[in-house]
């Protein structure tokens, strides 16, 4: 089970992201009570975060800030301390960039928000796309979860 903490997002988008996260955790065989914070920010805000944390001075669509050193397939119970839930980290999404990409890719804004939120969650869970093989695993996992949630490209 996952607790989702968000700001500045509509009810429909929040519920779709919750659904995606629930399906992702089930698909990845995680049953621990976990928490994640998803924030929606402007281009200016995400550019500042990108510069500060990655030394990249440009706008991006999504940033992830894991709170654990988890790797795909790790047992989340290993990260449990004394708190009731395991806080996985933060995902920050640029809403303007999400709108632009939705238009560019020809699908809905909500679909793009779900994809970016899932992409961020996968990074927090240790997935990456630094190599072609890693990217294939990450994208295949994301598409499988989006398909299960019936969130498709149009």
C-alpha positions as YAML, in Angstrom:
chain: A
units: angstrom
residues:
- id: 1
  name: UNK
  ca: [0.00, 0.00, 0.00]
- id: 2
  name: UNK
  ca: [1.23, 3.48, -0.79]
- id: 3
  name: UNK
  ca: [0.34, 6.83, 0.76]
- id: 4
  name: UNK
  ca: [0.49, 9.65, -1.78]
- id: 5
  name: UNK
  ca: [1.10, 13.21, -0.64]
- id: 6
  name: UNK
  ca: [0.49, 15.83, -3.33]
- id: 7
  name: UNK
  ca: [0.05, 19.53, -3.93]
- id: 8
  name: UNK
  ca: [-1.60, 21.58, -6.69]
- id: 9
  name: UNK
  ca: [-3.27, 18.80, -8.63]
- id: 10
  name: UNK
  ca: [-6.85, 18.09, -9.53]
- id: 11
  name: UNK
  ca: [-8.92, 15.30, -8.01]
- id: 12
  name: UNK
  ca: [-8.99, 13.20, -11.19]
- id: 13
  name: UNK
  ca: [-5.22, 13.40, -11.72]
- id: 14
  name: UNK
  ca: [-4.52, 12.61, -8.06]
- id: 15
  name: UNK
  ca: [-6.78, 9.54, -8.17]
- id: 16
  name: UNK
  ca: [-5.20, 8.32, -11.42]
- id: 17
  name: UNK
  ca: [-1.71, 8.71, -9.94]
- id: 18
  name: UNK
  ca: [-2.81, 6.83, -6.81]
- id: 19
  name: UNK
  ca: [-4.13, 4.04, -9.04]
- id: 20
  name: UNK
  ca: [-0.87, 3.92, -11.03]
- id: 21
  name: UNK
  ca: [1.21, 3.82, -7.86]
- id: 22
  name: UNK
  ca: [-0.94, 1.06, -6.35]
- id: 23
  name: UNK
  ca: [-0.64, -1.03, -9.52]
- id: 24
  name: UNK
  ca: [3.10, -0.36, -9.72]
- id: 25
  name: UNK
  ca: [3.67, -1.52, -6.16]
- id: 26
  name: UNK
  ca: [1.62, -4.67, -6.80]
- id: 27
  name: UNK
  ca: [3.39, -5.35, -10.10]
- id: 28
  name: UNK
  ca: [6.79, -4.94, -8.43]
- id: 29
  name: UNK
  ca: [5.74, -7.17, -5.49]
- id: 30
  name: UNK
  ca: [5.93, -4.49, -2.83]
- id: 31
  name: UNK
  ca: [3.36, -4.76, -0.08]
- id: 32
  name: UNK
  ca: [5.01, -2.60, 2.58]
- id: 33
  name: UNK
  ca: [3.24, 0.57, 3.69]
- id: 34
  name: UNK
  ca: [5.13, 3.27, 1.86]
- id: 35
  name: UNK
  ca: [4.86, 6.99, 1.37]
- id: 36
  name: UNK
  ca: [5.87, 9.25, -1.49]
- id: 37
  name: UNK
  ca: [5.45, 12.97, -2.08]
- id: 38
  name: UNK
  ca: [4.53, 14.23, -5.54]
- id: 39
  name: UNK
  ca: [4.84, 17.97, -6.17]
- id: 40
  name: UNK
  ca: [3.72, 19.93, -9.19]
- id: 41
  name: UNK
  ca: [5.82, 22.98, -10.00]
- id: 42
  name: UNK
  ca: [6.48, 25.71, -12.57]
- id: 43
  name: UNK
  ca: [9.26, 25.71, -15.16]
- id: 44
  name: UNK
  ca: [11.20, 28.19, -13.05]
- id: 45
  name: UNK
  ca: [11.00, 25.99, -9.95]
- id: 46
  name: UNK
  ca: [12.04, 22.77, -11.70]
- id: 47
  name: UNK
  ca: [14.90, 24.54, -13.47]
- id: 48
  name: UNK
  ca: [16.23, 25.74, -10.07]
- id: 49
  name: UNK
  ca: [15.94, 22.22, -8.63]
- id: 50
  name: UNK
  ca: [17.64, 20.70, -11.68]
- id: 51
  name: UNK
  ca: [20.52, 23.19, -11.40]
- id: 52
  name: UNK
  ca: [20.89, 22.74, -7.65]
- id: 53
  name: UNK
  ca: [20.71, 18.94, -7.49]
- id: 54
  name: UNK
  ca: [22.01, 17.82, -10.90]
- id: 55
  name: UNK
  ca: [24.01, 20.87, -12.02]
- id: 56
  name: UNK
  ca: [21.90, 20.97, -15.19]
- id: 57
  name: UNK
  ca: [20.72, 24.51, -15.94]
- id: 58
  name: UNK
  ca: [17.54, 23.74, -17.90]
- id: 59
  name: UNK
  ca: [13.88, 22.91, -17.52]
- id: 60
  name: UNK
  ca: [13.00, 19.21, -17.31]
- id: 61
  name: UNK
  ca: [9.73, 17.31, -17.02]
- id: 62
  name: UNK
  ca: [10.29, 15.26, -13.85]
- id: 63
  name: UNK
  ca: [12.86, 14.95, -11.07]
- id: 64
  name: UNK
  ca: [13.11, 12.22, -8.45]
- id: 65
  name: UNK
  ca: [14.69, 12.39, -5.04]
- id: 66
  name: UNK
  ca: [14.93, 8.91, -3.46]
- id: 67
  name: UNK
  ca: [15.20, 8.64, 0.31]
- id: 68
  name: UNK
  ca: [16.61, 5.10, 0.23]
- id: 69
  name: UNK
  ca: [19.32, 3.26, -1.66]
- id: 70
  name: UNK
  ca: [16.81, 0.69, -2.92]
- id: 71
  name: UNK
  ca: [17.52, -1.28, -6.07]
- id: 72
  name: UNK
  ca: [14.89, -3.02, -8.23]
- id: 73
  name: UNK
  ca: [13.77, -6.20, -6.49]
- id: 74
  name: UNK
  ca: [15.07, -5.23, -3.01]
- id: 75
  name: UNK
  ca: [12.91, -6.06, -0.02]
- id: 76
  name: UNK
  ca: [11.47, -2.78, 1.27]
- id: 77
  name: UNK
  ca: [11.35, -4.20, 4.79]
- id: 78
  name: UNK
  ca: [15.14, -3.76, 4.86]
- id: 79
  name: UNK
  ca: [14.55, -0.01, 4.85]
- id: 80
  name: UNK
  ca: [12.01, 0.05, 7.66]
- id: 81
  name: UNK
  ca: [13.18, 1.90, 10.72]
- id: 82
  name: UNK
  ca: [10.91, 2.83, 13.59]
- id: 83
  name: UNK
  ca: [8.26, 4.68, 11.61]
- id: 84
  name: UNK
  ca: [5.08, 2.98, 10.45]
- id: 85
  name: UNK
  ca: [5.69, 3.62, 6.77]
- id: 86
  name: UNK
  ca: [8.78, 3.69, 4.60]
- id: 87
  name: UNK
  ca: [9.11, 7.10, 2.98]
- id: 88
  name: UNK
  ca: [10.43, 6.44, -0.52]
- id: 89
  name: UNK
  ca: [11.16, 10.01, -1.57]
- id: 90
  name: UNK
  ca: [9.92, 12.91, -3.66]
- id: 91
  name: UNK
  ca: [8.82, 13.23, -7.27]
- id: 92
  name: UNK
  ca: [8.61, 16.72, -8.77]
- id: 93
  name: UNK
  ca: [6.70, 17.28, -12.01]
- id: 94
  name: UNK
  ca: [6.68, 20.40, -14.16]
- id: 95
  name: UNK
  ca: [3.04, 20.91, -15.17]
- id: 96
  name: UNK
  ca: [3.80, 23.22, -18.10]
- id: 97
  name: UNK
  ca: [6.26, 20.72, -19.55]
- id: 98
  name: UNK
  ca: [3.71, 17.92, -19.01]
- id: 99
  name: UNK
  ca: [1.09, 19.90, -20.98]
- id: 100
  name: UNK
  ca: [3.57, 20.57, -23.79]
- id: 101
  name: UNK
  ca: [4.60, 16.91, -24.00]
- id: 102
  name: UNK
  ca: [1.01, 15.68, -23.95]
- id: 103
  name: UNK
  ca: [0.29, 17.87, -26.96]
- id: 104
  name: UNK
  ca: [3.52, 16.85, -28.68]
- id: 105
  name: UNK
  ca: [2.87, 13.12, -28.14]
- id: 106
  name: UNK
  ca: [-0.84, 13.38, -28.99]
- id: 107
  name: UNK
  ca: [-2.31, 12.13, -25.74]
- id: 108
  name: UNK
  ca: [-4.08, 13.61, -22.73]
- id: 109
  name: UNK
  ca: [-2.53, 15.78, -20.05]
- id: 110
  name: UNK
  ca: [-3.67, 13.26, -17.41]
- id: 111
  name: UNK
  ca: [-1.93, 10.43, -19.32]
- id: 112
  name: UNK
  ca: [1.29, 12.46, -19.38]
- id: 113
  name: UNK
  ca: [1.01, 13.27, -15.66]
- id: 114
  name: UNK
  ca: [0.53, 9.55, -14.91]
- id: 115
  name: UNK
  ca: [3.51, 8.59, -17.07]
- id: 116
  name: UNK
  ca: [5.76, 11.20, -15.41]
- id: 117
  name: UNK
  ca: [4.58, 10.26, -11.92]
- id: 118
  name: UNK
  ca: [5.25, 6.59, -12.65]
- id: 119
  name: UNK
  ca: [8.63, 7.40, -14.20]
- id: 120
  name: UNK
  ca: [9.53, 9.28, -11.02]
- id: 121
  name: UNK
  ca: [8.34, 6.42, -8.80]
- id: 122
  name: UNK
  ca: [10.43, 3.93, -10.76]
- id: 123
  name: UNK
  ca: [13.51, 6.13, -10.26]
- id: 124
  name: UNK
  ca: [12.77, 6.30, -6.54]
- id: 125
  name: UNK
  ca: [12.58, 2.49, -6.54]
- id: 126
  name: UNK
  ca: [16.03, 2.25, -8.10]
- id: 127
  name: UNK
  ca: [15.23, 1.97, -11.80]
- id: 128
  name: UNK
  ca: [17.29, 4.00, -14.22]
- id: 129
  name: UNK
  ca: [17.94, 4.55, -17.92]
- id: 130
  name: UNK
  ca: [21.67, 5.22, -18.00]
- id: 131
  name: UNK
  ca: [22.25, 2.26, -20.33]
- id: 132
  name: UNK
  ca: [20.14, 1.01, -23.22]
- id: 133
  name: UNK
  ca: [19.41, -2.24, -21.35]
- id: 134
  name: UNK
  ca: [18.34, -0.38, -18.19]
- id: 135
  name: UNK
  ca: [16.15, 1.95, -20.25]
- id: 136
  name: UNK
  ca: [14.43, -1.01, -21.90]
- id: 137
  name: UNK
  ca: [13.66, -2.59, -18.51]
- id: 138
  name: UNK
  ca: [12.36, 0.70, -17.11]
- id: 139
  name: UNK
  ca: [10.20, 1.56, -20.12]
- id: 140
  name: UNK
  ca: [8.82, -1.98, -20.44]
- id: 141
  name: UNK
  ca: [7.90, -1.93, -16.75]
- id: 142
  name: UNK
  ca: [6.24, 1.49, -17.09]
- id: 143
  name: UNK
  ca: [4.25, 0.53, -20.19]
- id: 144
  name: UNK
  ca: [3.06, -2.71, -18.55]
- id: 145
  name: UNK
  ca: [1.78, -0.80, -15.52]
- id: 146
  name: UNK
  ca: [0.11, 1.90, -17.64]
- id: 147
  name: UNK
  ca: [-1.55, -0.82, -19.74]
- id: 148
  name: UNK
  ca: [-2.92, -2.50, -16.58]
- id: 149
  name: UNK
  ca: [-4.31, 0.87, -15.51]
- id: 150
  name: UNK
  ca: [-5.90, 1.27, -18.95]
- id: 151
  name: UNK
  ca: [-3.96, 4.48, -19.54]
- id: 152
  name: UNK
  ca: [-2.95, 4.34, -23.17]
- id: 153
  name: UNK
  ca: [-1.45, 6.55, -25.79]
- id: 154
  name: UNK
  ca: [-4.09, 7.79, -28.19]
...
